[in-house]
Amino acid sequence: MSTSVDPVVVEIIRNALTSAADDMNASLIRSAYTPIIYEGGDCVVALLDDQHHVLGQSAGLPIFLGNLEMCTLATEETFGRDVWQPGDVWILNDSYIGGTHLNDVTIFGPVFVEESLVGFTASRAHWIDVGSKDPGGPMDSTSIFQEGLRLGPQKLVEGGQPVRAIIDTISRNVRFPYPTTGDMHAMIACIEMGQVRLAEIVRRFGLETLRAARDEIFAQTERFEREVVAGIPDGLYEAEGVLDNDGLALDEPIPVKLKITIAGDSIDFDVRESADQAHGPVNCGVAQAVSACRVGYKLLVSPDVPGNGGSFRPMTTQVREGSVFGAVAPAACQWYFSHLGLLIDLVAKAMAPAMPGAVAAASHGDSMLVQVAGHDSRVGRDYVSLEATLGGWGAWDGSDGESALINNVNGSLKDLPIEVFETRYPFRISDYRLRPDSAGDGRWRGGVGVVREYTVLEDCTVSLWFERSRTKPWGIFGGGEGVGPRVVINPGREDEREVLKSNGTPLRAGDVIRCETSGGGGFGDPRERDRAAVESDVLTGLVSPERAAAVYGR
C-alpha cells in the first residue's frame, strides 16, 4: 500500500536531496589537491536510493548523467546484496563498467540508518595520473593495459577504517602519489558527507515518507517526459558524421550513425551501425553511450528538470557490443568522449525536422585537449596538466550561439585561469582571445571559438587531442558551418608545423603552441540576419568587415 504525501513535503524533500548533492560536490571541490578538480570542476556526485535510482545529482559533467548508479549496481551484481556494510567506501575505475577512461575514478558507499540500507552516495572525479605508459594518459594507446591501473569494484574503507593495502597499491602505481591520494581522500570525505546528509533527511522525514516522495518525484518526471515525447511525430529520424581518425598514424575516419525511433510516448536511440571498436583510444563502454544519448534526449525533452530516477523512462538505447560505443577488453578507451560529443550533436540534427524550435546547430563538439608534462625547476618537481579548451556553440531559433564555452560533454567544466596555469606550471599564456570568423553564418550566428597560445618556459612534452575537422560544426535550416580547429607549433618560424593530435611531442624552452578552436554552426538564412547584429559583430571583432561584406552583404 502506497503512502500519500503532501505536495509541499515532496518539494521540500526534492530540494533537500539536491542540496545534499550540492554540498557533497562543494566538499569535494574545496578539498581537492589538483587544479583539474578544484579549478576545473571535473567531477560529479549523486545520491541514490537503495535500488540504485538517482535521488539527487549535482551540477557537473553531463556525460556522467545517470551513470554513477551503474557502478553501485555492478558491485552488487558481482558480490551480492549483503556486501553492503556500514562504514564502507568502495572504489572503481574499470572503463568497461563505468564507461569512461581509467582517469575517471568512481568512489561510492552505502548509507545505513539504524542498520537498514537506505541508499548510496557516489562521486566521480578525474585523477591527473593513474600510471599509464605516458604521464597523464597516452594519446596513442592501443590497449587498456597501456592506460593505467584498472580497478574493479573493491573496498577502499572498511568499517570506517582505510584499507591500507589498496591505498598503498594505488600510491605505488601513479606518478604523483601525494596529490592523487589527496584527491582520493577528498572524494572519501565527499562520500561521508553525503552519507550524513542522506541519513539526516531519512531521520527528519522518516523512511516511509521519503520513499513516498521519491515515488511521486519519479512519477512526475516520467509523466512530463512522456508527454513531450508523445508530442513528437512518430517516425524514424537519422543523422551521421565521422571522427577525424582514431589518433594513430592511419588517417581513417570513424563513422558514427544514429537512428531515433519515435513511437507514441517512447523513444529509441540506435547506434549499432556505428564503427567497430577502433584500434586507437576512441572507444567507450556501453554506460557512456547510454549517457550520451541521455544528454541529447534531455537537451530536447526535459532541459529544465533535474535528473532523477524517473528520468529517461520513455527511452531505450541500442548499442552493439564490439563497436566504438560498446567496447570490450582490451580496447583502448583513453579519449572516449569525442564520438560522444558528436553523438549528442547528431541527436539535435536528427530531430531538427520534427522539433525545429527546440534544436540548435552543432557545437565545436570536442574537449580540444592540451596535456603538458615535464619538470618545473621553480619548485623542483615533475608535473602534468590536462586542460580542455573552449569553443563555440551552435545557434538556435531566437539566439546566436554562445562563444567560448566548454563542449556539451563536459557541461560545467572550466578552463584554467591564466593566473592559476602560470603559477602552477612553467608556461606563459601569451595570447587568449576570441577567434574571429570562426562561427557559422546564419540568421542567428554560431558562437565563436578561442585562440589560446602557450609559450614554453622549460623543456617539456605536449600531447594534443583536437577533433571535428572532418565533420565540422554544421549549420541547420540554411545556416553555415563553423571553421574547424587548428593547432600550430611555433607559428611564423622555420620549424612551424600544424598538428591536431600528438603524443608526447618534445618542446624546448621558447617554443610556442597556438590553439584555435572551432566556432558553432549557424541557424537560418544569413541574408535574413538583422543589420544591427552584423554591425555589432564587426564592431566587437567577432566577424571581420570582409566576411560581413561577403556573406551578409553589409
C-alpha positions in Angstrom: 0.0 0.0 0.0 1.5 3.4 -1.1 1.7 6.3 1.3 0.3 9.6 0.2 2.5 12.6 0.8 1.7 16.3 0.9 2.9 18.1 -2.3 4.7 20.7 -0.2 6.6 17.9 1.6 7.5 16.4 -1.8 9.1 19.7 -2.9 10.9 20.2 0.4 12.4 16.7 0.0 13.2 17.2 -3.7 15.2 20.3 -2.8 16.8 18.7 0.3 18.2 15.9 -1.9 19.5 18.3 -4.5 21.0 20.5 -1.7 22.7 17.5 -0.2 24.3 16.6 -3.6 25.5 20.2 -4.0 27.0 20.1 -0.5 28.9 16.9 -1.5 30.2 18.5 -4.6 31.3 21.6 -2.8 33.1 19.5 -0.2 35.0 17.6 -3.0 36.0 20.7 -4.9 37.1 22.6 -1.8 39.1 19.6 -0.5 40.8 18.5 -3.8 44.5 18.8 -4.3 44.7 19.2 -8.1 43.5 22.1 -10.3 41.5 19.9 -12.7 39.1 19.3 -9.8 39.3 22.4 -7.6 39.5 24.9 -10.6 38.1 22.9 -13.5 35.4 21.0 -11.6 36.0 17.8 -13.5 33.8 15.8 -11.1 30.2 14.9 -10.3 28.3 13.5 -7.3 25.0 11.8 -6.7 22.7 10.4 -4.0 21.0 7.1 -4.8 18.2 5.2 -3.2 18.6 1.6 -2.0 17.6 0.4 -5.5 20.3 2.4 -7.2 18.0 5.1 -8.6 19.1 8.7 -8.6 17.6 10.9 -5.8 19.7 13.9 -6.4 22.7 14.8 -8.6 25.0 17.9 -8.5 25.8 20.0 -11.5 28.9 18.6 -13.2 29.7 16.7 -16.4 26.6 15.8 -18.3 28.3 12.8 -19.8 28.1 11.2 -16.4 24.3 11.8 -16.4 22.5 9.0 -14.7 25.7 6.9 -14.9 27.0 6.6 -11.3 24.3 4.1 -10.4 25.8 1.7 -12.8 28.9 1.4 -10.6 27.0 0.6 -7.4 24.7 -1.8 -9.3 27.7 -3.6 -10.9 29.2 -4.0 -7.4 26.0 -5.5 -6.1 25.7 -7.8 -9.1 29.2 -9.0 -8.6 29.3 -9.6 -4.8 25.6 -9.8 -3.8 23.3 -7.6 -1.8 24.8 -8.5 1.5 28.2 -6.9 0.5 27.0 -3.5 1.7 28.1 -2.8 5.2 28.1 0.4 7.4 31.3 2.4 7.2 32.4 1.0 3.9 33.6 3.1 0.9 34.3 1.5 -2.5 36.4 2.4 -5.5 36.1 1.5 -9.2 37.5 2.9 -12.5 37.1 0.0 -15.0 36.3 1.5 -18.4 34.0 -1.3 -19.3 31.9 -0.8 -16.3 31.9 3.0 -15.8 32.3 3.6 -19.5 34.9 6.3 -19.3 38.7 6.3 -19.2 40.7 5.0 -16.2 41.5 8.5 -15.0 37.8 8.9 -14.1 37.6 7.2 -10.7 34.3 6.5 -9.0 34.2 6.3 -5.2 30.9 5.3 -3.5 29.5 3.9 -0.3 26.2 2.6 1.2 24.1 4.7 3.6 22.7 3.0 6.7 20.2 4.3 9.2 19.5 2.1 12.2 21.1 -0.9 10.5 18.9 -0.5 7.4 20.4 0.2 4.0 18.6 3.3 2.7 20.7 4.3 -0.2 24.2 5.2 -1.6 26.4 8.2 -2.2 28.7 8.3 -5.2 31.3 10.6 -6.7 33.4 10.6 -9.8 36.5 12.7 -10.5 39.4 12.9 -12.9 42.7 11.9 -11.4 45.7 13.5 -13.1 47.6 10.2 -13.5 46.8 6.5 -13.0 50.1 5.0 -14.0 49.6 4.9 -17.8 52.5 4.5 -20.2 52.7 8.3 -20.6 52.2 10.9 -17.9 48.5 11.8 -17.5 47.4 9.4 -20.2 48.5 8.4 -23.7 47.0 9.9 -26.9 48.1 6.8 -28.9 47.2 3.8 -26.8 46.0 0.7 -28.5 45.1 -1.3 -25.4 43.6 -0.7 -22.0 46.7 -2.1 -20.4 48.7 0.9 -21.7 46.3 3.3 -20.0 47.0 2.8 -16.3 45.9 1.0 -13.2 42.5 -0.7 -13.8 40.4 -1.3 -10.7 37.2 -3.4 -10.5 34.9 -2.7 -7.5 36.8 -3.1 -4.2 36.7 -1.6 -0.7 38.7 1.5 0.0 37.4 1.9 3.5 36.1 -1.0 5.6 34.1 -0.4 8.7 35.3 3.2 8.9 39.0 2.2 8.6 41.1 2.8 5.5 42.1 -0.4 3.6 45.8 0.4 3.6 46.7 -2.4 1.1 44.6 -0.9 -1.7 45.7 2.6 -0.9 49.3 1.5 -1.0 48.8 -0.2 -4.3 47.3 3.0 -5.8 50.2 5.1 -4.4 52.8 2.8 -5.9 51.2 2.8 -9.4 50.7 6.5 -10.0 53.4 9.1 -10.8 52.1 11.7 -8.4 51.0 9.9 -5.2 50.7 12.9 -2.9 48.1 14.9 -4.9 46.4 11.7 -6.2 45.8 10.3 -2.7 44.8 13.8 -1.6 42.1 13.8 -4.3 41.1 10.3 -3.2 40.6 11.4 0.4 38.7 14.5 -0.8 36.3 12.1 -2.5 36.1 9.9 0.6 35.2 13.0 2.6 32.6 13.8 0.0 31.0 10.3 0.3 31.0 10.5 4.1 29.3 14.0 3.9 26.6 12.5 1.6 26.1 9.6 4.0 25.5 12.1 6.8 23.2 14.3 4.8 21.0 11.5 3.4 20.7 9.9 6.9 19.6 13.3 8.2 16.9 13.5 5.6 15.7 10.0 6.5 15.6 10.8 10.2 13.8 14.1 9.6 11.0 12.9 7.4 11.0 9.1 8.0 12.0 6.5 5.5 8.3 5.8 4.5 7.7 9.5 3.7 11.0 9.8 1.8 10.1 6.8 -0.3 6.6 8.1 -1.0 8.1 11.5 -2.0 10.7 9.7 -4.2 7.9 7.8 -6.0 6.0 10.9 -6.6 9.0 12.8 -7.9 9.9 9.9 -10.2 6.3 9.7 -11.4 6.0 13.4 -12.1 9.2 13.3 -14.2 8.1 10.3 -16.2 4.7 11.8 -16.9 6.2 15.1 -18.1 8.8 13.4 -20.3 6.3 11.0 -21.9 4.0 14.0 -22.7 6.9 15.7 -24.5 7.9 12.6 -26.4 4.2 11.9 -27.3 4.1 15.4 -28.9 6.8 14.4 -31.4 5.5 12.9 -34.7 6.1 9.2 -34.9 8.7 8.1 -37.3 12.4 7.2 -37.9 14.9 10.0 -37.7 18.5 9.6 -38.8 21.9 11.5 -38.7 25.5 10.6 -39.1 29.0 12.0 -39.0 32.6 11.0 -38.7 35.5 11.4 -36.3 38.7 12.5 -38.0 40.6 9.3 -37.0 41.4 7.1 -34.0 44.5 9.1 -33.1 47.0 6.8 -34.7 49.0 7.0 -37.9 46.2 5.8 -40.2 44.1 8.8 -41.1 40.8 6.9 -41.5 37.5 8.5 -40.4 35.4 6.7 -37.7 31.7 6.7 -38.7 29.1 7.5 -36.1 25.5 6.7 -37.2 22.3 7.4 -35.2 18.8 6.3 -35.7 16.0 7.6 -33.5 12.5 6.0 -33.5 9.5 7.7 -32.0 6.5 5.5 -31.3 3.8 7.2 -29.1 5.4 8.2 -25.9 8.5 6.1 -26.3 11.8 7.0 -28.0 14.6 4.6 -29.0 18.2 5.5 -29.8 20.1 3.1 -32.0 23.9 3.4 -32.6 24.5 -0.2 -33.7 25.5 0.8 -37.2 28.5 2.9 -36.0 32.0 1.8 -36.5 33.6 -1.3 -35.0 35.8 -0.6 -32.0 38.8 1.2 -33.1 42.5 0.3 -32.7 43.2 3.7 -31.2 41.7 5.1 -27.9 38.4 6.4 -29.2 36.2 3.7 -27.7 33.9 3.7 -24.7 31.9 1.3 -22.6 28.2 0.9 -23.1 27.4 3.0 -20.0 28.8 6.1 -21.6 27.0 5.5 -24.9 23.8 5.5 -22.8 24.8 8.6 -21.0 25.5 10.5 -24.3 22.0 9.5 -25.7 20.6 10.7 -22.4 22.3 14.1 -22.7 20.9 14.5 -26.2 17.5 13.4 -25.1 17.5 15.7 -22.1 18.5 18.8 -24.2 15.3 18.3 -26.2 12.8 16.7 -23.8 13.5 18.0 -20.3 16.3 20.5 -20.1 14.9 22.3 -17.1 14.1 19.3 -14.9 16.9 17.9 -12.7 17.8 14.3 -13.4 16.3 11.7 -11.1 15.3 8.0 -11.1 12.1 9.0 -13.1 14.1 10.5 -15.9 14.7 8.6 -19.2 12.0 6.0 -18.6 10.5 6.7 -22.0 13.8 6.0 -23.8 15.7 2.9 -24.7 19.2 2.6 -26.2 20.6 0.0 -28.7 24.4 -0.5 -28.6 26.3 -3.1 -30.4 29.0 -5.0 -28.4 32.4 -4.6 -30.1 31.6 -1.2 -31.6 33.2 2.1 -30.6 30.2 2.6 -28.3 30.3 -0.9 -26.8 34.0 -1.6 -26.4 35.2 -4.9 -25.0 38.6 -5.7 -23.5 41.3 -4.9 -24.3 40.0 -1.9 -26.4 41.7 1.4 -25.7 39.4 3.9 -24.1 41.6 6.8 -23.1 39.9 9.5 -25.2 36.4 8.1 -25.0 34.5 11.3 -25.4 35.0 12.6 -29.0 32.4 10.4 -30.6 30.1 11.0 -27.6 30.1 14.8 -28.3 29.4 14.1 -31.9 26.6 11.8 -31.0 25.0 14.4 -28.8 25.0 16.9 -31.7 23.6 14.3 -34.0 20.6 13.9 -31.8 19.6 17.5 -32.5 20.4 17.1 -36.2 18.2 14.0 -36.5 15.3 15.6 -34.6 15.5 19.0 -36.4 12.7 18.3 -38.9 10.3 17.3 -36.1 11.4 19.8 -33.5 12.7 22.9 -35.3 12.0 25.2 -32.4 13.9 23.1 -29.9 17.1 22.2 -31.7 20.4 24.0 -32.1 23.1 23.8 -34.8 26.2 21.8 -34.0 28.7 23.0 -31.4 32.5 22.7 -31.6 31.8 19.4 -30.0 35.2 18.2 -28.6 37.2 18.8 -25.5 40.2 20.0 -27.5 42.8 18.8 -25.0 46.2 20.2 -24.3 48.3 18.0 -22.0 51.7 19.1 -20.9 54.3 17.2 -18.8 57.8 18.0 -17.6 59.9 19.2 -14.7 59.3 22.6 -13.0 62.7 23.8 -11.7 61.0 26.6 -9.8 59.6 24.1 -7.3 61.8 21.1 -8.0 59.2 18.6 -9.0 57.6 16.9 -12.1 54.1 17.9 -13.2 51.4 17.0 -15.6 48.5 19.3 -16.6 45.4 18.4 -18.7 43.3 21.3 -19.9 40.1 21.4 -22.1 39.9 24.3 -24.5 36.7 26.3 -25.1 34.8 26.7 -28.3 31.6 28.0 -29.9 28.2 26.5 -29.6 25.5 26.3 -32.3 22.9 28.9 -32.9 19.2 28.2 -32.4 15.9 29.8 -33.4 16.0 33.1 -31.5 19.6 33.4 -30.5 23.2 33.4 -31.6 25.3 30.5 -30.3 27.3 31.1 -27.1 31.0 31.8 -27.6 34.0 30.4 -25.6 32.2 27.6 -23.7 33.2 24.1 -22.8 31.7 21.4 -25.1 28.4 19.7 -24.4 30.1 16.6 -23.0 31.7 18.5 -20.1 29.0 20.8 -19.0 30.2 23.0 -16.1 33.9 22.1 -16.6 36.0 25.2 -16.7 39.3 26.1 -18.3 42.1 27.0 -16.0 42.5 30.8 -15.4 45.7 32.2 -16.8 47.0 33.1 -13.3 46.5 29.6 -12.0 48.1 28.0 -15.0 51.2 30.2 -15.0 51.6 29.8 -11.2 51.3 26.0 -11.3 53.3 25.3 -14.5 56.3 26.7 -16.3 54.4 28.4 -19.1 53.3 31.9 -20.1 49.9 32.3 -21.7 50.9 34.8 -24.4 47.5 35.1 -26.1 44.0 34.3 -25.1 41.1 35.8 -27.1 38.0 35.0 -29.2 38.7 33.6 -32.7 37.3 36.0 -35.3 35.4 34.5 -38.3 35.2 31.0 -36.8 31.4 30.8 -36.4 28.9 29.5 -38.9 26.9 32.3 -40.6 23.1 32.5 -40.4 20.1 34.5 -39.4 21.4 33.5 -36.0 25.2 33.2 -35.9 27.1 30.4 -34.2 29.3 31.2 -31.2 33.0 31.8 -31.9 35.9 29.7 -30.8 39.0 30.9 -29.0 42.7 31.4 -29.6 44.9 30.3 -26.7 48.7 30.5 -27.1 51.2 28.9 -24.7 54.9 29.9 -24.5 57.1 27.2 -23.1 59.5 28.3 -20.3 61.2 25.0 -19.7 61.7 21.9 -21.8 58.6 19.6 -21.7 56.4 17.3 -23.8 52.9 18.2 -25.1 50.1 15.8 -26.1 47.2 17.2 -28.1 43.7 15.9 -28.9 41.7 18.2 -31.2 38.8 16.8 -33.2 36.0 17.5 -35.6 38.0 18.8 -38.6 36.2 16.4 -41.0 32.7 16.7 -39.6 32.8 20.4 -38.9 30.1 22.1 -36.7 27.2 22.1 -39.2 24.5 24.7 -39.5 20.8 23.9 -39.8 17.9 25.4 -41.8 20.3 27.3 -44.1 23.0 28.2 -41.6 26.7 27.9 -42.4 29.2 25.6 -40.7 31.8 26.7 -38.2 35.5 26.7 -39.0 37.4 23.6 -37.8 40.1 23.5 -35.2 43.8 24.4 -35.9 46.9 23.9 -33.8 50.2 25.4 -34.8 53.5 24.8 -33.1 56.0 27.7 -33.4 53.8 29.8 -35.8 55.8 32.0 -38.2 59.1 30.2 -37.6 61.1 28.0 -39.9 60.1 24.9 -37.8 56.4 25.8 -37.9 54.1 22.8 -38.1 50.4 22.1 -37.8 49.1 19.1 -35.8 45.7 18.2 -34.3 46.7 15.0 -32.4 50.1 14.1 -30.9 51.5 12.1 -28.1 54.5 13.3 -26.0 55.9 15.7 -28.6 59.1 17.2 -27.2 59.2 21.0 -26.9 62.1 23.3 -25.9 62.0 26.5 -23.9 60.9 29.3 -26.1 58.6 27.1 -28.2 55.0 28.3 -28.8 51.8 26.3 -29.1 48.9 28.2 -30.7 45.5 26.5 -30.3 42.5 27.7 -32.3 39.1 26.1 -31.7 36.0 25.7 -33.8 33.0 28.0 -33.8 29.5 26.7 -33.7 27.1 26.3 -36.7 24.6 28.9 -37.8 20.8 28.8 -37.9 18.8 30.0 -40.8 19.5 32.0 -44.0 22.3 34.5 -43.4 20.6 37.0 -45.7 17.9 37.3 -43.0 20.3 38.4 -40.3 19.5 41.7 -38.6 21.7 44.5 -39.9 22.4 45.8 -36.4 23.5 42.4 -35.4 26.0 42.3 -38.3 27.3 45.7 -37.4 27.7 44.7 -33.8 29.7 41.6 -34.8 32.1 43.7 -36.8 32.5 46.3 -34.1 33.2 43.7 -31.4 35.7 41.8 -33.7 33.7 38.6 -33.9 33.3 39.0 -37.7 35.8 40.7 -40.0 34.5 43.5 -42.3 35.5 41.4 -45.3 33.5 38.4 -44.2 30.5 40.5 -43.3 30.5 42.0 -46.8 31.0 38.7 -48.5 28.3 36.7 -46.5 25.8 39.3 -45.3 26.3 42.0 -48.0 26.7 44.6 -45.2 
